[in-house]
């Protein structure tokens, strides 16, 4: 019903206030006032947009939805392929660029090996130490000096010489483990193809394995060196003699005499005069 201005004034006097829409109000505004019990919407409040409300709802559903299954991380360390057919230059480059295990992340230099590529003697050590990592050469420092003295005593050298006198020296690992810690099995496994190829290229007449990890890698044996030395083993058909690592001999000089016996046994094997008992075989 309509109210006159006089009637509205009288109602205000007795405390009754009525809302009267302006003359230009749209029907939608009247409907909204009716729906809210006669209370008008605030003028600064925007009316809901159905399309925008739907988009907001969809975003809320997407936010609360279960996260997608993460994509599997692809390993960055991969073994170098085709090592078994590499020649010396390609093999050396493959070692320098190898990222097959985590040791590549902390090395300064790889330690490929030194000596005559057709040497009759091949010396295999364990893992590079700090000095080897700095210089990129195996058996340097005090242990290297002792090895040089041991080789000199039986007429051998790492310096330039004919293959019957100049040895080839390599390690089971080509990178230094952090803090000179022991090599890990996976590191030895990743590096093994390089050593196998070096042996195949050198074609030595005898191998001298120095140290526990060199022995374990070449002979697949966890027996202590004391039980393995004094016998002739074989690695891919090549006679192999086990002896102590020069670094161990520096700490335990009493075993230098045993190391000398091992070198003499290697001389005898190379000369074809060794008995050595029943040879053991390694793949």
C-alpha positions in Angstrom: 0.0 0.0 0.0 1.1 3.6 -0.4 1.9 6.0 2.4 1.6 9.7 2.3 4.4 11.9 3.6 2.2 12.9 6.6 1.6 9.3 7.5 5.3 8.4 7.3 6.1 11.4 9.6 3.5 10.2 12.2 5.0 6.7 12.1 8.5 8.0 12.6 7.3 9.9 15.7 6.1 6.7 17.3 9.3 4.8 16.5 8.2 2.9 13.4 10.4 3.4 10.3 9.5 2.0 7.0 11.7 1.6 4.0 10.3 3.1 0.9 12.2 2.4 -2.4 13.1 5.4 -4.5 11.0 6.1 -7.5 13.6 4.9 -10.0 14.3 1.6 -8.2 14.4 -1.5 -10.5 12.1 -4.5 -9.9 15.1 -6.6 -9.0 16.0 -4.2 -6.2 12.4 -4.5 -4.8 12.6 -8.3 -5.0 15.9 -8.3 -3.1 14.4 -6.0 -0.4 11.4 -8.3 -0.1 13.7 -11.4 0.1 15.7 -9.8 3.0 12.6 -8.9 5.0 12.4 -5.4 3.9 16.2 -4.6 4.4 17.9 -3.3 1.4 21.4 -4.4 0.3 24.2 -2.0 1.1 24.9 0.3 -1.7 28.6 -0.5 -1.8 28.1 -4.3 -1.9 28.5 -5.8 -5.4 25.9 -8.3 -6.6 27.2 -11.8 -7.2 28.1 -12.7 -10.7 26.9 -16.2 -11.5 29.7 -16.8 -14.0 32.4 -15.5 -11.6 31.0 -17.5 -8.8 31.2 -20.7 -10.9 34.8 -20.0 -11.7 35.6 -19.4 -8.0 34.0 -22.7 -7.1 36.1 -24.5 -9.7 39.3 -22.9 -8.5 38.4 -24.0 -4.9 37.9 -27.6 -6.1 41.2 -27.5 -8.0 43.0 -26.2 -4.9 41.7 -28.8 -2.6 42.0 -31.7 -5.0 44.6 -34.4 -4.3 48.0 -33.4 -5.7 49.2 -35.1 -8.9 51.6 -38.0 -8.6 55.1 -36.6 -9.0 57.1 -37.5 -12.0 59.9 -40.0 -11.3 63.3 -38.3 -11.0 65.7 -39.4 -13.7 69.1 -40.4 -12.4 71.9 -38.1 -13.6 74.6 -40.7 -13.0 74.8 -43.1 -15.9 77.5 -45.6 -16.8 79.5 -44.8 -19.9 78.5 -47.1 -22.8 80.8 -48.8 -25.3 83.9 -48.9 -23.1 84.7 -52.4 -24.3 85.5 -51.2 -27.8 87.4 -48.0 -27.0 91.0 -47.3 -27.9 93.4 -45.4 -25.7 92.5 -41.8 -26.7 88.7 -42.4 -26.5 89.0 -44.3 -23.2 91.1 -41.5 -21.6 88.5 -39.0 -22.7 85.6 -41.2 -21.4 87.3 -41.3 -18.0 87.9 -37.6 -17.9 84.2 -36.9 -18.7 82.7 -39.7 -16.7 79.8 -38.9 -14.4 78.8 -42.5 -13.7 78.8 -42.1 -9.9 78.8 -39.3 -7.3 82.6 -39.1 -7.0 82.6 -36.9 -10.1 81.1 -34.1 -8.1 84.1 -33.5 -5.9 87.1 -34.5 -7.9 89.8 -32.1 -9.1 91.3 -34.5 -11.7 90.5 -38.0 -12.8 93.4 -40.5 -12.4 93.6 -42.5 -15.6 96.9 -44.2 -15.2 100.5 -43.9 -16.3 103.1 -46.0 -18.0 103.8 -48.1 -21.1 100.6 -48.9 -22.9 102.2 -52.3 -23.9 103.9 -53.0 -20.5 104.7 -56.5 -19.4 103.8 -55.5 -15.8 100.6 -53.9 -14.7 100.3 -52.5 -11.2 96.7 -52.0 -9.9 96.0 -49.9 -6.8 92.9 -49.0 -4.9 91.6 -45.4 -5.1 93.3 -42.0 -5.6 94.2 -40.0 -2.5 94.5 -36.3 -2.1 97.8 -35.9 -3.9 96.7 -38.2 -6.8 93.6 -36.1 -7.1 95.7 -32.9 -7.3 98.2 -34.3 -9.8 96.0 -36.7 -11.8 98.5 -39.5 -11.4 98.4 -42.7 -9.4 100.8 -43.5 -6.5 102.3 -40.2 -5.7 103.5 -38.8 -2.4 105.2 -41.1 0.1 103.4 -44.2 -1.0 104.4 -43.5 -4.6 108.0 -43.1 -3.6 107.9 -46.4 -1.8 106.4 -48.1 -4.9 109.1 -46.6 -7.1 111.8 -48.0 -4.8 110.1 -51.4 -4.8 109.9 -51.4 -8.6 113.5 -50.2 -8.9 114.7 -53.1 -6.8 113.4 -55.5 -9.4 114.6 -53.5 -12.4 111.3 -51.8 -13.2 110.3 -48.1 -13.5 107.3 -45.9 -14.3 109.5 -43.6 -16.4 109.9 -44.0 -20.1 111.5 -47.4 -20.9 110.8 -50.4 -23.1 107.7 -52.4 -22.2 109.6 -55.1 -20.4 110.9 -52.5 -17.9 108.3 -49.7 -17.8 105.2 -50.7 -15.9 101.6 -49.5 -16.4 100.0 -48.3 -13.2 96.2 -47.9 -12.8 93.7 -47.7 -10.0 90.4 -49.5 -9.5 88.8 -46.1 -9.0 89.6 -43.1 -11.3 88.3 -40.5 -8.9 89.1 -39.8 -5.2 86.5 -40.7 -2.6 85.8 -37.7 -0.3 88.2 -37.6 2.7 90.1 -40.6 1.3 87.3 -42.8 2.6 87.0 -46.5 1.5 85.5 -47.0 -2.0 81.8 -48.0 -2.0 80.7 -51.1 -3.9 78.6 -49.2 -6.4 81.6 -46.9 -7.1 83.8 -49.8 -7.8 81.2 -51.4 -10.0 80.7 -48.2 -12.1 84.4 -47.8 -12.6 85.2 -51.4 -13.3 84.7 -51.3 -17.1 87.5 -48.8 -17.5 90.0 -51.1 -15.7 88.8 -54.1 -17.6 89.4 -52.2 -20.9 92.8 -51.0 -19.7 93.9 -54.6 -19.0 92.6 -55.6 -22.4 94.6 -52.8 -24.2 97.8 -53.3 -22.2 97.7 -57.1 -22.5 100.1 -57.4 -19.6 102.0 -60.6 -18.9 101.4 -60.2 -15.1 99.3 -58.1 -12.8 100.2 -57.1 -9.3 97.2 -56.1 -7.2 98.1 -53.8 -4.3 95.7 -53.4 -1.4 92.4 -54.9 -0.2 90.1 -53.1 -2.5 92.1 -53.8 -5.6 92.1 -57.4 -4.6 88.4 -57.5 -3.9 87.6 -55.8 -7.2 89.9 -58.0 -9.3 89.4 -61.4 -7.6 85.9 -61.0 -6.2 87.3 -62.2 -2.9 86.8 -60.8 0.6 89.6 -62.8 2.1 92.4 -60.8 3.7 95.5 -60.2 1.8 97.5 -62.4 4.2 95.5 -65.4 3.0 95.6 -64.5 -0.7 99.3 -63.6 -1.1 101.9 -66.2 -1.9 99.8 -67.8 -4.6 99.2 -67.3 -8.3 95.7 -66.1 -9.2 94.4 -65.2 -12.6 92.4 -62.3 -13.9 90.9 -62.8 -17.4 93.6 -65.4 -18.0 96.5 -63.1 -16.8 98.6 -64.3 -13.8 97.9 -62.1 -10.8 99.9 -61.7 -7.6 98.4 -60.2 -4.5 100.5 -57.9 -2.2 100.1 -55.1 0.3 99.5 -51.5 -0.7 102.6 -49.2 -0.2 100.5 -46.9 2.1 99.9 -49.9 4.4 103.6 -50.8 4.3 104.4 -47.3 5.5 102.3 -47.9 8.5 103.4 -51.5 9.0 107.0 -51.8 7.9 107.3 -55.3 9.3 105.4 -56.5 6.2 107.8 -55.1 3.7 109.7 -58.4 3.7 106.5 -60.1 2.7 105.9 -57.6 -0.1 109.4 -58.3 -1.3 108.6 -62.0 -1.4 105.4 -61.2 -3.5 107.5 -59.2 -6.1 110.0 -62.1 -6.3 107.1 -64.5 -6.9 105.9 -62.2 -9.7 109.4 -62.3 -11.2 109.4 -66.1 -11.1 106.0 -66.3 -12.7 107.0 -64.0 -15.5 110.1 -66.1 -16.0 108.0 -69.3 -16.1 109.7 -70.9 -13.1 107.1 -70.5 -10.4 105.2 -73.3 -8.8 102.9 -71.1 -6.8 100.5 -74.0 -6.0 97.2 -74.4 -7.6 96.3 -71.1 -9.4 92.9 -69.6 -8.6 90.8 -68.1 -11.4 88.8 -64.8 -11.5 86.4 -63.9 -14.3 
